[in-house]
Each structure stands twice: as structure tokens, then as C-alpha cells.
Amino acid sequence: MRPTSPTLISLVTLLLAGCSAYDAPKIDIVGARITQETAQGVVLDFTLDATNTNEVDLPLERVRYALRLNGQRVFSGTRSAEATVRRLGTQQFMLPAAIDLAEFDMPEGDVEYELSGSVIYVTPGEIAQILFDAGVRKPRSSFRQTGTLDFSTGQLGNTESP
């Protein structure tokens, strides 16, 4: 087996460092509301803001997330983000969370919630795209926010972002 060339190691290090020269988008939960309610279930839609401080657009690829109500996990899912955050801008996107009332009781009044997850995004450049497509490098931005949701009005209460 041939030893690895110091030049090759330096080149790979520079290429990988060049791919990570972008700040991750900051994800904030800015709203929530009950959008559907039946005897079988409830659907909550969470509105999130993704803020990009970079000089280039950042396509958001996929979101993995989970919802807890009063400490109990009631939903987890993965979906396409279907958004690109423009350079030096903010993009809103929605995440639905369906609660199966056959498994969980219908929440009443003020309920503590925690929405957490991560957004996978693509950084610009051919090498970054190749590494992303190959599954070698998939940059992500995590989020976690807690607060209350008033099930009597269907609106988000005060929120805290740890």
C-alpha cells in the first residue's frame, strides 16, 4: 500500500474547508396554529423563519423534526423544505404536525410544546454539490424551541428558544 501524499492530503483539506465557509441558516419558530381538527386527529402548522447571513442563496433540502406536548412525543417526521433562503434574507416555510387522537388525548387549554429538529441545506459550488449528492457532506442547522400553545384558541403562546 502506498503512503498518502502530503500534497493530496492538503488538497482534500482545502477543498473540504472551502465547502464549510458558509454560515448555517438560523431557524426560528414564529407561529403555530391548529389548521384541522376532527374526532380522529388534530393538525398543527408551525411557521418557521430561516435567516441566511451569507452573500449567496442557500437551498433548504430536507427537515427532520419532532413535536412534544407536555413532554410526550406526539409527532415526528421528515419532509422536503421546498425553499431557498435568498442571500442576506429570510424565508418562511411551514411544518405540519398531525396528532393521532387514537394514540393521544386531545390537549386542552395551555399546553407546553417543544418543536425540535434539523434542516439539511446545500452550500454553493460544484465540489460542495458533488459531496452533497454523494452523501459525504450534508450540512445542517438544528433548531429547538419551547413555549405554550393555547388549544382553546388554537394559537401559539409565549416562546423561548434555548
C-alpha positions as CSV (number, residue, x, y, z in Angstrom):
1,M,0.0,0.0,0.0
2,R,1.4,3.4,-1.0
3,P,1.6,6.1,1.7
4,T,-0.7,9.1,1.1
5,S,1.0,12.1,-0.4
6,P,1.1,15.2,1.8
7,T,0.0,17.2,-1.2
8,L,-3.1,15.1,-1.7
9,I,-4.0,15.5,2.0
10,S,-3.5,19.3,1.8
11,L,-5.7,19.5,-1.3
12,V,-8.5,17.5,0.2
13,T,-8.3,19.6,3.4
14,L,-8.5,22.8,1.4
15,L,-11.5,21.5,-0.6
16,L,-13.4,20.5,2.4
17,A,-12.6,23.7,4.2
18,G,-13.8,25.7,1.2
19,C,-17.1,23.9,1.4
20,S,-17.7,24.9,5.0
21,A,-17.0,28.6,4.6
22,Y,-20.7,29.5,4.9
23,D,-22.8,30.2,8.0
24,A,-25.7,27.8,8.6
25,P,-29.1,29.4,8.3
26,K,-30.7,30.3,11.7
27,I,-34.1,28.7,12.2
28,D,-36.8,30.3,14.4
29,I,-40.3,29.3,15.1
30,V,-42.5,32.3,14.6
31,G,-46.0,30.9,14.7
32,A,-48.3,27.9,15.2
33,R,-51.9,27.3,14.7
34,I,-54.4,24.5,14.6
35,T,-55.4,24.0,11.0
36,Q,-57.5,20.9,11.2
37,E,-59.5,19.2,14.0
38,T,-61.6,16.1,13.7
39,A,-62.6,13.3,16.0
40,Q,-59.6,11.3,14.7
41,G,-56.9,13.9,14.9
42,V,-55.5,17.4,15.0
43,V,-53.1,19.1,12.6
44,L,-50.8,21.9,13.8
45,D,-49.0,24.1,11.3
46,F,-45.7,25.6,12.6
47,T,-44.3,28.6,10.7
48,L,-40.6,28.9,10.7
49,D,-38.2,31.6,9.5
50,A,-34.8,30.6,8.0
51,T,-32.4,33.5,8.1
52,N,-29.3,33.5,5.8
53,T,-26.4,35.8,6.7
54,N,-24.4,34.7,3.7
55,E,-23.8,36.5,0.4
56,V,-25.2,33.5,-1.5
57,D,-28.6,31.7,-1.7
58,L,-28.9,28.5,0.4
59,P,-31.3,25.9,-0.8
60,L,-33.0,24.0,2.0
61,E,-33.4,20.4,1.2
62,R,-35.0,18.4,4.0
63,V,-36.3,18.9,7.5
64,R,-36.4,16.3,10.2
65,Y,-38.5,17.3,13.2
66,A,-40.4,16.1,16.3
67,L,-43.1,17.7,18.4
68,R,-43.7,17.1,22.1
69,L,-46.7,18.2,24.0
70,N,-46.4,18.3,27.8
71,G,-43.2,16.3,27.5
72,Q,-44.8,13.5,25.4
73,R,-43.7,12.9,21.9
74,V,-46.8,13.1,19.7
75,F,-45.3,13.5,16.2
76,S,-42.0,13.0,14.3
77,G,-41.5,13.3,10.6
78,T,-39.3,14.2,7.6
79,R,-40.3,16.4,4.8
80,S,-38.9,18.4,1.9
81,A,-38.3,22.0,2.9
82,E,-39.2,23.2,-0.5
83,A,-37.5,26.6,0.0
84,T,-34.4,28.5,-0.8
85,V,-33.2,31.2,1.5
86,R,-32.1,34.2,-0.5
87,R,-28.8,35.9,0.2
88,L,-28.9,38.1,3.3
89,G,-32.5,37.3,3.7
90,T,-35.2,35.3,5.4
91,Q,-37.6,32.7,4.0
92,Q,-40.7,31.3,5.8
93,F,-41.7,27.7,5.5
94,M,-44.4,25.6,7.1
95,L,-44.1,22.3,9.0
96,P,-47.3,20.4,9.8
97,A,-47.6,18.0,12.7
98,A,-50.5,15.6,12.9
99,I,-51.6,14.2,16.2
100,D,-53.5,10.9,16.1
101,L,-56.2,11.1,18.8
102,A,-56.5,7.3,18.8
103,E,-53.0,7.3,20.5
104,F,-53.1,10.6,22.4
105,D,-55.8,12.5,24.2
106,M,-57.0,15.8,22.8
107,P,-55.0,18.6,24.5
108,E,-57.0,21.2,26.3
109,G,-56.1,24.8,27.4
110,D,-52.5,25.9,27.6
111,V,-50.1,23.1,26.7
112,E,-46.3,23.2,26.8
113,Y,-44.7,22.3,23.5
114,E,-41.3,21.6,22.2
115,L,-40.5,21.6,18.5
116,S,-37.0,20.4,17.6
117,G,-35.2,19.2,14.5
118,S,-32.7,20.0,11.8
119,V,-32.7,21.4,8.3
120,I,-30.3,20.0,5.7
121,Y,-29.2,22.6,3.3
122,V,-26.8,22.8,0.3
123,T,-23.8,25.2,0.1
124,P,-22.8,26.6,-3.2
125,G,-20.1,25.3,-5.5
126,E,-19.6,22.2,-7.7
127,I,-17.5,20.4,-5.2
128,A,-20.0,21.0,-2.4
129,Q,-22.8,19.7,-4.7
130,I,-20.8,16.6,-5.6
131,L,-20.1,15.9,-1.9
132,F,-23.7,16.5,-1.0
133,D,-25.0,14.2,-3.8
134,A,-22.6,11.5,-2.7
135,G,-23.8,11.8,0.8
136,V,-20.3,12.7,2.1
137,R,-21.3,16.1,3.4
138,K,-24.8,17.2,4.2
139,P,-24.6,20.4,6.3
140,R,-27.4,21.0,8.7
141,S,-28.8,23.6,11.0
142,S,-30.6,22.5,14.2
143,F,-33.5,24.2,16.0
144,R,-35.3,23.7,19.3
145,Q,-37.9,25.9,20.7
146,T,-40.3,25.6,23.6
147,G,-43.4,27.5,24.6
148,T,-47.1,27.2,25.1
149,L,-49.9,26.5,22.7
150,D,-53.4,27.5,23.8
151,F,-55.7,24.8,22.4
152,S,-58.8,26.8,23.4
153,T,-57.8,29.5,20.8
154,G,-55.5,27.4,18.6
155,Q,-52.7,30.0,18.8
156,L,-49.1,29.9,19.9
157,G,-48.4,31.4,23.2
158,N,-45.1,32.7,24.5
159,T,-42.0,31.0,23.1
160,E,-38.5,30.5,24.3
161,S,-35.5,29.5,22.2
162,P,-32.8,27.8,24.3
